[in-house]
Amino acid sequence: MSCSHINFEMDRRQFFGRFALGLGGAALFGLLSRDALAATPVNPFKGILDAPHFPAKAKRIIYLFMSGGPSQHDLFDYKPLLNKMNGQDLPASVRMGQRLTGMSANQATLPLAGSLFKFAQHGQTGAWMSDLMPWTAKIADELCFVKSMHTEAINHDPAITFFQTGSQLAGRPSMGAWLSYGLGSANDNLPAFVVLISKDRIDQPLYARLWGNGFLSSIHQGVQFRSGKDPVLYLKNPDGISGQSRRKMLDRLAELHAIQFQDLGDPEINSRVAQYEMAYRMQTSVPEVMDISKEPASVFDLYGPEAKNPGTFAANCLLARRLAERNVRFIQLYHPGWDHHGGLPSGIRRQCKDVDQAGYALISDLKQRGLLDDTLVVWGGEFGRTNYSQGKLTPTDYGRDHHPRCFTIWMAGAGVKKGLAYGETDDYGYNVVKDPVHVHDLQATLLHLLGIDHEKLTYKFQGRYYRLTDVHGEVVKGVLS
C-alpha cells in the first residue's frame, strides 16, 4: 500500500486506547496533526531556516499584549486641544465621514473628551506620559514609542486576530508559530513559544487560536503556562506511573516508530517522537522555570507585591524574564481588561496599577542582567480609543469607543532606538499625519529584528504561498537602531 493511501490520523478513542499511559495525552493529541509536515525537517524543532536571512538584532521577543485597546489619549498621546475643547462636538472636517462602531454611531453628538489625567514630560528625551504611568515614566529614555499605529479592524476579535496572525479571519498561524517554524527552538527542554494570561481580568474572550499554529505543523503552536499546580495541562505522569516507566515506554515507542519510518518514510512519525520527548523533558524544565521561590527579595521588591501571586501580570512578567533567560523564542503575555466604553477613569486606573510597575521592572530586570541587549519587548493593544466620549460626558467620567485610525504602542530593547517618539497624530488625536505604521509594517519589523525577511518566510498551503504579512508590510526603518 502506498503512503498516499494511509490515514495517519487517529480518532480520540483510538488515541487513548493505544496510549492510555501516554504523557500529556490530551495535549499531545492536539499536536498530532497530519497537515503541514511535508516541509518539516527530521528534527521538527530545528526550524525551517538553516540560518537567519541576515544578522539578527534580537534573539527573542516578549510581547505584552494589552487586550481591549488602551486609551492612548489617557496614557501617551498628549492632546491639550481635547481639554480645551472638552464637551464640544467632534468637527466633521476631522472625522471626514469615517465609520464608527455601532456603539456610538447613533449618538446625537460626539463630545470631545479631554483626559482627566495630568501629562508631563519625562527623561532626557522629554517623552509625554500621564500620571497613570509613574513607574514607566522612569524608563522613558529606554522606550521607543510608535504613535502612528493604525489598523482596518474596528472590533475586538478581528483586530486581535489581525495583530496575532496577520489576518482578520481566523485560521492563520500566529506570529509566535511563524517564528517557531522559521527559527525553531533555542532550548531543547522548553517550547519555542509560551503564552501567559493574567488571571481575573477577562472582559473580552481570548481564544487559543490567537496563539495557534493555523496550517503549520501543530508543534509550532503556543503552549499556555498556567498558574496553579499544573502549569501545563496533562504534563504529569498518571498516578502509578513512575518516571522510569515513562522512560522505558518512550524508548520502546521510539523503536517502533523507527521501524514504521523505515517502511513509510512519513516525516510525521519523527515529529511525533520529538513531541513525546519534549513533553518528557518538560516534566523537569517546566516546574523549574515556574518555581520562583528562590528569587531574592530584591526581585519581588522590584516587581511589586503582586509578583508573589501566581497568574497576575506582575508574576507573569517575572516568569517572562525567567523564560527569556532560558532562551524561549517568543513569550506572549495577555493582559485583558482595557475595553473602557464607560467608566474609563476608574477602569484605566486599575489596569495601569496592574501593569505599570511590573512593566518597568521587566525592562529594568532584563537590562541589569544584560538580556535587554538581545531581547525585544513590545507593549500595546489591538487598536486605540476615540477622542470623543461614548455615552454621557461628565466632569468626572467618560468612556471611549474603539478607534483604529491611530494609537500608540511602545517597544524597548534589542534593535530599536531608545527615547524615540515615532509618528504623529493630528491635534485632535484622530488621524495619523506623519509616518503611519500599519499592523503589517510592525510585524515585518519584528521579524526583521529577529533576522527574518518577512517576504521570504513562507509556507505553501492549498496551492498558494502564505506569510505572516500576507502581501503587505514594510520594515519601519525609522525605529531601528
N, C-alpha and C positions, 0 to 999 in steps of 0.2 A: 504493500500500500504506500502511495506517495505521501510526502508530508502535507501536501495541499488538501488531502482528504482526512486529515486527523484533526479532531477537535480537542485543542489543548485546554479548553475552559471547563472547569468543574462547577456543578451547582453546589449550593450551600450544604445540602445533606451529604453529598459525596466528599466534600472537603473535610467536614468534621468527622465523617465516618473513617476516612483514611488517616487523618492526622489529629485524632482526638487528644493526643498528648502534645500537639504542636504548640510551640511558644508563640504567644500572641496570636492565636488562631484567627480571631475576628479581624485584627488589624492586618495580618498577612493576607487574608482572603481578599481584602480590598486592594492589596498590592499586586495580585496575580492577574494582571490584565493581559489579554492576548494582543492588544493593539500596540503599535508604535515601538516594537522591539527590534524590528528588522535592521535598523540603523544603529543599534546599541552595541558597543564593543563588548568583548567577552567579559571584562570587568565592568559592569554597568555603572559603578560608582566613580569610574575614572573621568567621565566627561567625554563628549564627542570631539572636542578640540584637543589636539596634541599639545598646543601651547596657545596663550592669548594671541590675538591678532597683532598686538603691539604692547610695549611695556605698560603694565598696569600701575596706576597711582594708588589704588585701593585693593586690599585683599578680601575685604568683607564689607557688608552693609548692615547697619542696624536701622530699621525703618520704624519710626514712632508714628503710627497712623492714628490721627485724632478723628475717629469715625463720627460723622454727624455734621461736620462743617463748622470749624471755629470761626468766630466773627473777627475778621481782620480789622474792622473799624474799632474794635474794643481792645485790640492786642498790639498790632504792629504797624498798621497803615493809618497814620495820624492825619485827620482831615478837620482842621479847625473850622472850615466853612460849614460843616454839618452842625456844629454847635451854634454858630452864628445864625443859621437859617432853621434852627430847630423848630419843627411844627409846620413849616411851610411845605407846600406840595412839591414833589419831585418835578422839575421842569420837563416838559415834553421834549425839548431840544436835547436833553441829556439822555433820556430813555430811548428816543428815536424809534419808538414802536416795538422795541424788543419784547419778546414774550415773557410772561410771568407765570408762576405756578398757579394752579387752581386755588391755592390757599389765600392768595392776595389779589388775584386778577380782578375780582369783583368788588374790591374795596372802593368806596366812593372817593377817597383821597389816598394818596401815598405820602404821608407826612415824613419829611426828613427827620432822622433821629440822631442827634449828636451823642457822643459817648458820655456816660456818667463818670467815666474813669479818667484820671489825670495822666497826661502823657509828659514824658521828659526825655531828654537825650542822654545816652549812656556811652561810656567808653571813650577812647580817643577818637573813634570814628563818628561819634555822635548819633548812634542808632536810636531811632524813636521807639519807645515801648511804653505801654501803660503801666500803672502801678499794680496791675494784676500779676505781673511777672517780675517781682523784685529779685528773685534768685537768678533767673535767666538774664536779667539786665547785667549781672556781674560778669557774664561771659560774652557780652555784646561784641567784643573785638574778635571772638573766635567764630562768630556766626556769619554765614553768607545768606542774606535774605533775598528771596525772589518774590517781588511784589507784583509781578505781572503774569502770574499763572492764570490760565483760562481753560475752559472745557466746554464741550457741547452739551453734556449731560446736565439735566436740571433737577433730577430726582435721585434719591439716595442709591437705590440698588444699581441702576445703570452707571451712576457716577463712580461708586466704589469699585464696581466690576471693571470699569474703564481704567482706573488707576492701577488696579492689581493685575489686569490681564491684557490691556491694550485694546479691548473691545467692550462695547456696552452690552453685548449679547453674551450670555453665559456659555461656557464650554471651552474657552481658550485656556492655554496654560498660564499660570500666574508667573509673575516676574521671578520669584524665587525658584520656581520649577525650571524656567528657562536657564537660569544661572547654574542650577544643578546639572541640567542636560549639557550645557556648554562646557563648564569648568569642572564639574564633578565635586566630590567631597575632599576637603583638605584634612579630614580626621577620620581614620578608619573605624572609630568607635562611636561616632555620632553622625546624625543625618547632616546633609549639606544645608537643609532648610528647616528652621524651627520656628514655631508660632507660639506666642504668649498672649493671652487675652485678660484684660483687667476684669476682675470679678465685680459684681454689684453695680455695674454701670451700663447695663444693656438697655438702651431705649430704641434702638433700631437693630433688626436681626443681622447677625454675621454668619454667613454660610461657609461651610467647609470648602465649597468650590472656589472661594476667594483665594485660598492657598492650594488649590488643586493642580493636578497635572494636565488637565484637558486631554488632548490627543497624544501627549508624550507618554512614555512609559510611566507607570504609576510609582516607580521607585523615586521619581522626582517630586512627588507631592510633598507639601509641608507636613511636618509632624508636630502636632499640638502637644505641648508640655503643659500640664495642669497642676494646680495646687492640690494638696491632699496626699493621701498615702499611695496613690497610683498615678505618678506623673504622666506615664504613657499607658493608655488602657491596654489590658491583656498582655502586658510585657512579662509579668511574673510567671514562674512555673506554677502549674496547678498543685494543689495540696497532694502530698505524697510523692511528688516528682523532684528528685534532687538535681543539683547542677551536674553531677557526674552522669546521671542517667540521661539528662538532656544532651550532654556532650556526645555520649555513645550513640544516641538516636540520630543526631545530626551527622555524625561521621558515616553511619551506615546509609543514611538517606543520600549523602553526597556520593557515595559509591554507586548507588542505584541510579542516581541522576547522571553520573558519568557514563554508565553503560547506555542509558537512554540517549544521551547526547551523541555518542558514537553511532548509534543506529539512525537517529533522526536529524541531527545537526541543527536543531531548533535553538536559537540563542536564548529563548525564554527559559530553557532548562537551567542554564548557568546563572541567569538573572535570579531565578527562584532560590538557588543555593546561596547566592550572595545575600539575598534578603534574610534568609534564615540565620546566616552567620552574623549579619549586622544586628538583628534582634537579640541574638545570644550575647554579643558584646555589649549591647546597650543595657543588659541586666546589671552590669557593673558601672558603666560610664554614666548612665542617667542618674542613679541615686547619688553618685559622687558629685556631679555638677549641680544637682538640686540641693545639696546639703550645704547650707550657709552658716552652720553652727560654728565653724572655725574662723569665720571672718572676724577681724578685730573690731573692737568697739568704735574705733575711729571711722570705720566704713559705715556703720549704722548711723553714726552722728552725721556723716556726710549726706547719706541718702534720706535721712529723716526717720521718725519713729515707725512709719508705715512699712518700712523695708523689712521689718520682722514679721509682718502679717502676710502670709503667702497668698498670692493672687492679686495683690494690689499693684498699681502701676509702679510704685517705688520698688517693691520686691522684684517685679519683672525687669526693671532697669538693672538692678543688681545682677539678676540672672543673665541678662543680656551681656553684661561685662564678662561674666564667667564663661559664657558661651563663646564670646569673642576671643578670650584667652585660649580657648581650645580650638580655634580656627574654624568655627562654624561659618559657612559662607554667607548665608542670608538669615538674619534674625528679625522677625516681624512681630512688633508689639502693636496690638489694637487697644485703644482706649476709647470706648464709646461714650456717648452722653453729651455731645456738642450740638445737638439739634434744638436750638433755642428759638422756637417760633413765638413763644411768650415767656415772660418771667426771665428774660435774659440776664439781668444784673445778678440775681441770686444764683441762677444756674451756672453762669460762667465763673463766678467766684468759686463755687465748689469744684468745678473742673480744673481750674488753674491751681487750686490748692493741691489737687491730686498730682499734677504733672510738673509744676514749676521747680520745686527743689530737686525732685528726682531727675529731671532732665539736666539741670545744672550739675548735679552730682555725677551723672553718667559721663558728661563731657569732661568734667574735671578729673574723674577717676581714670578714664581712658588716657587722658593727657599725661597724668603723673606716672602712669605705667608704660608710657611710650607707645600705646596702642592707637592713639588718635592719628599717628603718622600714617597708618595703613588701614584705618577704619573710617568709613564714611557714615555719618549719622544724618538722617533725614527726618524732619518734623513737619506734619501738615495733614490736612483733611482732603475730602473729595471735591469740595467747592467752598465758596465763601458765603457771606451773608449780605443781605441788601442794606443799602444806606438809609432806607426808609423803614418805618415801623410796620410790622404786620400786626393788625389789631390796634387797640387803643394805645395811644401815646400819652403817658402821664409824666409829671416831673421826676418820678422815681422808678418808673417801669416802662418797658417796651420789649418787643420781640423783633426778630429779623427773619425774613424768609430766605430761601435758597437763592444764591447768586453765583452763576457760573462764569460771568463776564470777567471777573478779576478777583484774585485772592492771593494770600501770602503763604509761603512755606519758608522754612529755613533749613540750611544744611551746615554741617561742620565736619572738619577732619580732612581726610586724605583727598588731595586733588582739587579742592575748591578754595577760592580766595577768602581770606579772613576779613571781617569787618566791612563787607560789601553789601550795599543795597542795590540790587539789580532790577531794572524795570521801574516804570512809574504808572500810576493811575491818575485820572483827572482829579480836579479839586473836589468833586463830589464823591470820589471813590467808586464810580460806577463803571467806567470803561478804562481799558489799557490805552495809554497814549505813548508809551515808549518801551521798546524791547519786549514784545509779547513772548511768553513761553507757554507752549501748548503741552498737554499731558504727554504726547508722543515725544516732544522735544526733551522733556525731563527724563523719560525712560531711555531715550537714546544717549543722554548724557550720563546716566548712572551706569549703563553698560560700558560706555567709553571709559569711564574711570576704572572699571574692572578689566580693561584691556580688550574689550569686545567691540568690533564693528557691528552695529545693530543691523546693518543690511546683509551681513554675512552669516549671522547665526539664524539658520532657517531649518524648517522641518517640512517634509513633503507629506501632505495628508489629503486624501480624497482628490488627488490629481493636481493640487496646486501647492506651492511653497508658502509657508506661513512664517512670520516672525513676530516678536513682541510688539513692534511698532507698526505692523501691518504694511502699508505702503507710504508711510509718513515719517516724520521726525527728523530734526536736525540737532546735532550736538550744540549745546549753548556754550560757545567758546568763551563768552564774556565772563563766565563764573569760574573758569578753570585757572588754577594757579600755575 
